[in-house]
Amino acid sequence: MNVSVVPSVGYTLTTGAAFDLSTNAAFYTDANHNENLSAFLNDIAIDTKKQKYLFSRSEIWGPDNDYKFVSDVRLQEYPTTTYGLGSGTTNQTANDIFYYYLRIYPAFYKRIAPDFYAGLGYDLDDYWGVTEDGNLNGTESDFKKYGEPSRTVASGVSFSLLFD
């Protein structure tokens, strides 16, 4: 197994200064190495806009590449600025919004032909604690116009085809 840990610092207009710690573990699931390399990727970050992220992704291959398990898990605390819908938005319609987000996407694939897989998964997107401050210019925000849910959940089974 090979493991790496990499701290980083960066800057974008969206996040401001960001501080990040990434880890990666790569390994074979079979002692004979007859399958693709499996990996776990993890990332934890915080930035000067008070956004916090925790990401964990994996791809794990079974013996002889007959099976593949993938996952994508994210937990975020996310204050951000939105500008409404459409092309007529301006800085005056800027709207500060805040939410927490949880994403869980596991999937299991079975080889059905050479390099071709069919998969079954479950997808969950959960946004909660959603709040907003309103448009800077005092006009009605799209958040108010189209409803103010403090929580939304999307959840369901997924079927996938994969060529790898």
VMD Tcl script that draws the C-alpha trace (Angstrom):
set ca {
  {0.00 0.00 0.00}
  {1.24 3.45 -0.91}
  {0.02 6.43 1.13}
  {0.53 10.13 0.61}
  {-0.47 13.14 2.71}
  {-0.28 16.57 1.12}
  {-1.12 19.88 2.80}
  {-1.81 22.83 0.51}
  {-2.77 26.49 0.50}
  {-4.53 28.23 -2.36}
  {-6.68 31.19 -3.32}
  {-9.70 31.77 -5.57}
  {-12.25 34.56 -5.74}
  {-14.96 32.11 -4.67}
  {-13.20 30.66 -1.60}
  {-10.66 33.29 -0.63}
  {-7.62 31.66 0.92}
  {-8.08 27.91 1.35}
  {-6.22 25.49 3.58}
  {-6.40 21.84 2.58}
  {-5.12 18.44 3.66}
  {-5.36 15.64 1.09}
  {-4.60 11.97 1.60}
  {-4.43 9.15 -0.89}
  {-3.96 5.43 -0.38}
  {-3.38 3.13 -3.36}
  {-3.31 -0.65 -3.09}
  {-4.10 -3.97 -4.73}
  {-6.84 -6.14 -3.25}
  {-5.21 -9.37 -4.41}
  {-1.67 -10.51 -3.62}
  {-1.17 -11.49 -7.29}
  {-2.00 -7.96 -8.52}
  {-4.36 -9.33 -11.19}
  {-6.71 -6.35 -10.80}
  {-6.60 -2.61 -11.30}
  {-5.10 -0.44 -8.59}
  {-7.64 0.50 -5.89}
  {-7.58 3.88 -4.16}
  {-9.02 5.95 -1.34}
  {-8.92 9.74 -1.68}
  {-9.73 12.01 1.25}
  {-9.75 15.76 1.47}
  {-10.47 18.17 4.31}
  {-10.47 21.92 3.74}
  {-11.47 25.24 5.24}
  {-11.28 28.68 3.67}
  {-11.50 32.31 4.66}
  {-15.15 32.45 3.47}
  {-15.92 29.94 6.28}
  {-16.63 27.10 3.87}
  {-15.69 23.68 5.28}
  {-15.38 20.49 3.26}
  {-14.81 16.83 3.96}
  {-14.61 14.60 0.87}
  {-13.94 10.89 0.70}
  {-13.87 8.94 -2.56}
  {-12.90 5.37 -3.29}
  {-12.53 2.88 -6.12}
  {-11.96 -0.67 -4.96}
  {-11.44 -3.45 -7.49}
  {-12.18 -7.12 -6.83}
  {-10.01 -10.04 -7.96}
  {-9.47 -10.16 -11.75}
  {-11.51 -6.92 -12.07}
  {-14.78 -8.87 -11.86}
  {-16.22 -6.38 -9.34}
  {-15.77 -2.71 -8.56}
  {-17.03 -0.70 -5.58}
  {-17.02 3.09 -5.79}
  {-18.08 5.68 -3.25}
  {-18.35 9.44 -3.03}
  {-19.10 10.91 0.41}
  {-19.12 14.65 1.07}
  {-19.96 16.76 4.07}
  {-19.94 20.53 3.65}
  {-20.75 23.66 5.62}
  {-21.25 26.14 2.84}
  {-21.85 29.88 3.08}
  {-21.78 31.41 -0.39}
  {-23.14 34.23 -2.50}
  {-25.67 33.59 -5.27}
  {-26.93 36.02 -7.89}
  {-30.34 34.62 -8.79}
  {-31.59 32.99 -11.95}
  {-31.23 34.22 -15.50}
  {-28.84 36.46 -17.37}
  {-30.09 39.78 -15.95}
  {-28.45 39.41 -12.56}
  {-26.14 42.06 -11.14}
  {-23.99 42.56 -8.07}
  {-26.98 44.34 -6.52}
  {-28.98 41.10 -6.61}
  {-26.22 39.27 -4.74}
  {-27.70 37.12 -2.00}
  {-25.75 35.46 0.80}
  {-26.97 31.93 1.39}
  {-25.87 29.26 3.88}
  {-26.43 25.51 4.04}
  {-25.06 22.17 5.15}
  {-24.72 19.41 2.58}
  {-24.34 15.63 2.84}
  {-23.77 13.49 -0.24}
  {-23.52 9.68 -0.12}
  {-23.12 7.85 -3.44}
  {-22.02 4.21 -3.12}
  {-22.20 1.91 -6.16}
  {-21.35 -1.71 -6.81}
  {-20.42 -2.89 -10.33}
  {-20.24 -6.39 -11.79}
  {-18.39 -7.18 -15.02}
  {-20.83 -8.38 -17.68}
  {-18.43 -8.40 -20.67}
  {-14.73 -7.58 -21.16}
  {-14.19 -4.05 -19.79}
  {-17.98 -3.52 -19.47}
  {-19.82 -3.35 -16.13}
  {-23.37 -2.98 -14.86}
  {-23.86 -1.24 -11.53}
  {-26.38 -0.67 -8.80}
  {-26.04 2.24 -6.41}
  {-27.78 4.53 -4.01}
  {-27.62 8.34 -4.26}
  {-28.42 10.69 -1.40}
  {-28.18 14.48 -1.50}
  {-29.30 16.21 1.71}
  {-29.23 20.02 2.11}
  {-30.31 21.36 5.49}
  {-30.09 24.52 7.57}
  {-30.66 26.54 4.39}
  {-30.93 30.27 5.12}
  {-30.43 33.49 3.16}
  {-29.89 37.19 3.85}
  {-31.84 38.61 0.88}
  {-30.70 40.68 -2.09}
  {-28.36 43.60 -1.39}
  {-30.67 46.02 -3.23}
  {-33.75 44.98 -1.20}
  {-35.58 43.34 -4.11}
  {-37.17 39.95 -3.63}
  {-34.61 37.15 -3.93}
  {-35.20 34.04 -6.04}
  {-34.99 32.10 -2.78}
  {-38.10 33.96 -1.52}
  {-39.77 34.01 -4.96}
  {-39.61 30.27 -5.55}
  {-39.97 28.99 -2.00}
  {-37.84 28.94 1.12}
  {-37.19 25.31 2.01}
  {-34.86 24.96 4.96}
  {-34.21 21.38 3.90}
  {-34.30 19.41 0.65}
  {-33.48 15.75 0.16}
  {-33.02 13.81 -3.06}
  {-32.63 10.07 -2.63}
  {-32.88 7.05 -4.87}
  {-31.47 3.96 -6.46}
  {-29.18 4.34 -9.46}
  {-28.43 1.93 -12.28}
  {-25.22 2.45 -14.24}
  {-23.30 1.08 -17.15}
  {-19.53 1.50 -17.14}
  {-16.90 0.93 -19.81}
  {-13.44 0.77 -18.26}
}
mol new
graphics top color blue
foreach p $ca { graphics top sphere $p radius 0.5 }
foreach p [lrange $ca 0 end-1] q [lrange $ca 1 end] { graphics top cylinder $p $q radius 0.2 }
display resetview
